[in-house]
Protein backbone atom coordinates (compact mmCIF):
# COMPACT_ATOMS: atom_id res chain seq x y z
CA UNK A 1 0.00 0.00 0.00
CA UNK A 2 1.32 3.42 -0.94
CA UNK A 3 1.14 6.08 1.80
CA UNK A 4 0.31 9.53 0.48
CA UNK A 5 1.40 12.90 1.82
CA UNK A 6 -0.76 13.96 4.75
CA UNK A 7 -1.84 10.50 5.90
CA UNK A 8 0.01 11.04 9.18
CA UNK A 9 -2.02 14.17 9.91
CA UNK A 10 0.93 16.45 9.19
CA UNK A 11 1.05 18.36 5.90
CA UNK A 12 -2.62 17.38 5.40
CA UNK A 13 -4.03 20.77 4.45
CA UNK A 14 -4.82 19.46 0.93
CA UNK A 15 -6.97 16.62 2.34
CA UNK A 16 -10.65 16.83 3.28
CA UNK A 17 -11.47 15.88 6.86
CA UNK A 18 -13.84 12.92 7.14
CA UNK A 19 -17.15 13.41 8.92
CA UNK A 20 -17.69 11.91 12.39
CA UNK A 21 -21.47 11.83 11.95
CA UNK A 22 -21.15 9.69 8.83
CA UNK A 23 -18.82 7.32 10.66
CA UNK A 24 -21.28 7.09 13.58
CA UNK A 25 -24.11 6.36 11.16
CA UNK A 26 -22.18 3.48 9.59
CA UNK A 27 -21.31 2.02 13.01
CA UNK A 28 -24.93 2.27 14.18
CA UNK A 29 -26.04 0.53 10.99
CA UNK A 30 -23.59 -2.28 11.80
CA UNK A 31 -24.80 -2.77 15.38
CA UNK A 32 -28.49 -2.67 14.43
CA UNK A 33 -27.90 -5.22 11.65
CA UNK A 34 -25.71 -7.66 13.57
CA UNK A 35 -26.97 -9.80 16.43
CA UNK A 36 -25.28 -9.38 19.79
CA UNK A 37 -23.75 -6.03 18.89
CA UNK A 38 -23.56 -2.85 20.96
CA UNK A 39 -21.81 0.51 20.69
CA UNK A 40 -19.84 1.29 23.83
CA UNK A 41 -18.30 4.63 22.97
CA UNK A 42 -17.24 6.98 20.18
CA UNK A 43 -13.97 8.84 20.55
CA UNK A 44 -12.97 11.81 18.42
CA UNK A 45 -9.91 13.46 19.91
CA UNK A 46 -7.84 15.71 17.71
CA UNK A 47 -4.87 15.70 17.22
CA UNK A 48 -5.30 11.91 16.83
CA UNK A 49 -5.35 11.13 13.13
CA UNK A 50 -8.32 8.80 13.55
CA UNK A 51 -11.81 8.60 15.00
CA UNK A 52 -12.83 5.45 16.79
CA UNK A 53 -15.85 3.47 17.84
CA UNK A 54 -15.62 0.92 20.62
CA UNK A 55 -18.14 -1.86 20.09
CA UNK A 56 -19.08 -5.27 21.42
CA UNK A 57 -19.70 -7.75 18.64
CA UNK A 58 -20.40 -11.44 19.20
CA UNK A 59 -18.83 -11.28 22.65
CA UNK A 60 -15.68 -9.60 21.35
CA UNK A 61 -14.61 -6.05 22.21
CA UNK A 62 -13.53 -4.26 19.02
CA UNK A 63 -12.26 -0.86 18.10
CA UNK A 64 -13.28 0.41 14.68
CA UNK A 65 -10.93 3.11 13.44
CA UNK A 66 -11.74 5.66 10.75
CA UNK A 67 -8.86 7.70 9.42
CA UNK A 68 -9.51 11.42 9.88
CA UNK A 69 -8.27 12.50 6.43
CA UNK A 70 -8.73 9.45 4.23
CA UNK A 71 -11.68 7.08 3.70
CA UNK A 72 -9.95 4.18 5.45
CA UNK A 73 -11.42 1.86 8.08
CA UNK A 74 -9.49 -0.56 10.29
CA UNK A 75 -10.55 -3.07 12.92
CA UNK A 76 -8.51 -3.73 16.04
CA UNK A 77 -8.68 -5.49 19.37
CA UNK A 78 -9.94 -3.11 21.99
CA UNK A 79 -7.24 -2.34 24.49
CA UNK A 80 -5.75 0.64 26.22
CA UNK A 81 -2.34 0.40 24.63
CA UNK A 82 -0.90 1.52 21.34
CA UNK A 83 -0.07 0.20 18.87
CA UNK A 84 -3.33 -1.49 18.04
CA UNK A 85 -3.59 -5.18 17.37
CA UNK A 86 -5.17 -5.00 13.93
CA UNK A 87 -7.74 -7.57 12.81
CA UNK A 88 -9.25 -8.62 9.49
CA UNK A 89 -13.06 -8.56 9.51
CA UNK A 90 -14.16 -9.01 5.87
CA UNK A 91 -17.80 -9.72 6.78
CA UNK A 92 -18.07 -6.20 8.28
CA UNK A 93 -16.83 -4.35 5.19
CA UNK A 94 -20.37 -4.06 3.78
CA UNK A 95 -21.30 -1.64 6.58
CA UNK A 96 -18.74 0.93 5.46
CA UNK A 97 -19.69 1.92 1.90
CA UNK A 98 -17.32 4.18 0.01
CA UNK A 99 -14.60 3.36 2.53
CA UNK A 100 -11.64 1.06 2.10
CA UNK A 101 -11.58 -1.47 4.93
CA UNK A 102 -7.97 -2.40 5.49
CA UNK A 103 -6.84 -5.91 6.34
CA UNK A 104 -4.47 -6.75 9.19
CA UNK A 105 -1.84 -8.01 6.74
CA UNK A 106 -1.71 -4.59 5.07
CA UNK A 107 -1.56 -2.67 8.35
CA UNK A 108 1.17 -4.87 9.81
CA UNK A 109 3.37 -4.62 6.70
CA UNK A 110 6.73 -3.08 7.53
CA UNK A 111 7.04 0.49 6.36
CA UNK A 112 10.49 -0.27 4.99
CA UNK A 113 9.10 -2.90 2.57
CA UNK A 114 7.98 -0.40 -0.09
CA UNK A 115 9.53 2.76 1.31
CA UNK A 116 10.35 4.14 -2.15
CA UNK A 117 6.65 4.07 -3.12
CA UNK A 118 5.49 6.29 -0.25
CA UNK A 119 5.07 10.00 -0.98
CA UNK A 120 5.27 11.28 2.59
CA UNK A 121 6.69 14.71 3.35
CA UNK A 122 10.01 15.35 5.07
CA UNK A 123 8.10 16.35 8.23
CA UNK A 124 6.20 13.06 8.21
CA UNK A 125 9.40 11.04 7.82
CA UNK A 126 10.88 12.93 10.78
CA UNK A 127 7.91 11.98 12.97
CA UNK A 128 8.11 8.38 11.79
CA UNK A 129 11.76 8.27 12.83
CA UNK A 130 11.15 10.09 16.12
CA UNK A 131 8.30 7.79 17.19
CA UNK A 132 10.02 4.73 15.71
CA UNK A 133 6.97 3.73 13.66
CA UNK A 134 7.59 0.38 12.01
CA UNK A 135 4.41 -0.57 10.15
CA UNK A 136 1.91 1.00 7.80
CA UNK A 137 -0.69 0.79 10.59
CA UNK A 138 1.63 2.64 13.00
CA UNK A 139 1.86 5.50 10.52
CA UNK A 140 -1.80 5.59 9.43
CA UNK A 141 -3.35 5.30 12.90
CA UNK A 142 -0.94 7.25 15.06
CA UNK A 143 -1.49 9.35 18.17
CA UNK A 144 1.54 11.57 17.71
CA UNK A 145 1.33 14.98 19.29
N, C-alpha and C positions, 0 to 999 in steps of 0.2 A: 504494500500500500504506500502510495506517495503522500507525504505530508506537505501541505501547502502553507505558504506564509500566512501567519496569523492564527494558526490552529492552536498555538500555545496560549493565546489570549494577548500576547504582545504583538505589536505591529498589526493589529486586526482592524484598523479603522476602515478598511475597504470591505469588510465583511458585514453582513446584516445579522443583528442579534436575533436569535430564535425566541419564540414567544412561550412564556411559561404557561399561559392559559391553554394553549394548544397541546402542550405536553401533558398537562393535567387531564385534559379531555381524553387523550389517547389512553392514559393510565386508567382512568375511570371506566372507559369502554372495556378495557382488558378485565378489570375486576368484576364488572357486572356480567361479563360473558363467560368467565371461567368459574367453575365450582370451587368452593373453598378458597376464595381469594378475598383479600382485604387490604385497603390502603392504610398504612400506619402513619406516614408523614411525608410531606413534600419539603424539600430544602432548596432554597435559592439564595445562595450567599456569595455575591460578588466579593472579592475578586476571583473566586473559584471559576474555572473555565467550563463548568458543567452545572446543570440543574439535576436534582435527583429525587426519586420517589422510592420510599421504603415500603415494601409490600410483603404480605404473607401470601404464598401461593402453594397450594397442596402441601401444607405443613413446612414449607421452606421459607426462610426469611431472605428476600432478595432486595438488592438495590438496582433500580433502573436508572441509568445515567443518560442524560441528553446533553450533548455538547452545546455550549452557549452560542457558538458562532457558525456551526456547521450542522447539517441535518443528519447527525450520527447518533445512534442509540447503542448502548452497551449494557450488558447484564453482569452483575457481580454478586458474590456472596456478601451478605450484609454483615459488616463488622466495623469496629471503631478505628481500625488502623488503615493506613495507606501503605503500600499501594493496594489496590483492590485485587481480589482474586476473581478474575474474569471468568464468565461462564458462556457457553453456547446454548441458546434457547430458540432453535429454529421455529418451533411451533408458536412462539409469541410474536414473530415478525409481522404477522398479518394485522396486528393491532397498531402498528406504527407506519401508516401509509405515508409515502413520500419521504421516508426516512431510510437511511441505510443502517440496518442492524448488523453490527460487527460481531464476528465470531471470536472466541477466545484465542484461537490459533493466530489470528491477525494481530490482536492486541498484545499478545505475549511474544511477538516476533522482535528480535533484537534490532534496535535502531541502526546498528552498524551494518546490518545485512545489506540494505539498499541505500546506504547513506548518500550516495551520489545522486539518487533520484529525488531526494527531498529538496524542496525549495524554501527552506526556512531562512529567516533573516539572521544576521550576525547577532543581534540581541537575543533571539531565541536560542541559538547555539550556545551562547554564553550561559543562559539559564539552564539549559540541558546539562552543561558541564558542571555548573555550580551545584545543582541538585542531584547530580550523578544519575540522571534518568537513563535507563537501560533499554526500555522497550517502547514500542509505539504507543501502547496503552498508558505508560508513565507520562509520555509527552502530551497525548491527547486529553487525558483526564487528570490534570495536575491541580494541585492546590498551592502553587507557588505564590508568594506574596512579595 
